[in-house]
Amino acid sequence: MRISAIVWIVCVLAAMGLLAWVGAPVVANRSAGLSSGTALIGGPFTLIDKDGKTVTDTDFRGRYMLVYFGFTHCPDICPTGLLLIGNALEQLGSKGQQIAPVFITLDPERDTPAIMGQYVSHFSERLIGLSGSPEQVRQVAEAYKVYYRKTDATPGADYMIDHSGYMYLMGPDGTYLTHFPHQISESALKDGLAKFVR
Amino acid sequence: MRHLAFLSLLFMAMAPAAMAAPAAIAVETPWIRHVPGRENAAAYVTLTAANDDALSRVTSDCCAQVEIHEMTMDGDVMQMRAVKEIALPKGMPVALAPTGYHLMLLGLKEQPTSDSTLKLTLHFASGATQEVAFTVKPLMLPPATKQTPAAHEHGGHH
């Protein structure tokens, strides 16, 4: 009995050693992959603003960025979220001015850069609407871990876009700080932003 | 005498229908949110049915089509889907409100101006219909809790 226990322990230890030996390169590879940036959310993007000008993530360095994704054919959630953001930033006063609120379309086929600019202007003067090529939009959505999918359009009706709906706060150096759910209340968003913005 | 009997029978037959129809569904705060320039808009309202019923269809001359939509969550993912009807259990107020149910107006024929009204006809499963004037309130958060707007406006800031 005692011998079999010892054999068992030796086997387990050997297996662990083997795992450590086999696993080591894998772990090393994975950490090497992450070493380029600690942020799992965010990163470089290239999009187009209302004037047709190319905008990248580096243009926002030195400012906080509140990033929200959606599409202008959405009559319910997106306006609600944009109103929330506009009102919360207004209430934050000078702290709010350090935050660049960015609304990125997930529907580049219909939402041209000009439409995005015009659309966001109805919610807040501060809002920056961005679009781009389908490939550019896919890239930024991937960077922010945003899921989006066109719904099947019934004949004669518009398609909608299912998407995850968080607001991402990025720091002045471009790193991810936190995110807020789209159902957040205005005061909770205001308080949440105030906690991070110095 | 026979005429009188006939008339009273007629009145008795008509009375329940005449009385029930107008009050069957109570309609509160019908409003529309429209972003200028957009060809669609969302309409919101709170409905209370006197008897079990359902909102089954909405029609209007103001746009090409009206769909009854529901926002649902699939994990983190927000989805908007047309639903066949919205159940209106007897006596229970059912709110069509942002991030829940809304009436999606597709293909507006004209750009509505603020504070104007658009007429929508609500069709119920019971067969009743009701024309309701919805007020266009562009870009306002819903009148969430009626008793607190003053406190919200004067208290919250600075």
Interface residues (C-beta under 8 A of the other chain):
Chain A: T72 H73 C74 P75 D76 I77 P79 T80 L83 L84 N87 Q91 I115 Q118 Y119 H122 F123 Y147 R149 T151 T154 G156 A157 D158 M160 D162 H163 S164 G165 Y166 H182 Q183 E186 S187
Chain B: R33 H34 V35 P36 G37 R38 N40 A41 A42 Q65 E67 H69 M71 D74 D76 V77 M78 Q79 M80 R81 A82 P98 T99 H102 M104 L105 L106 P138 L139 M140 L141 G156 H157
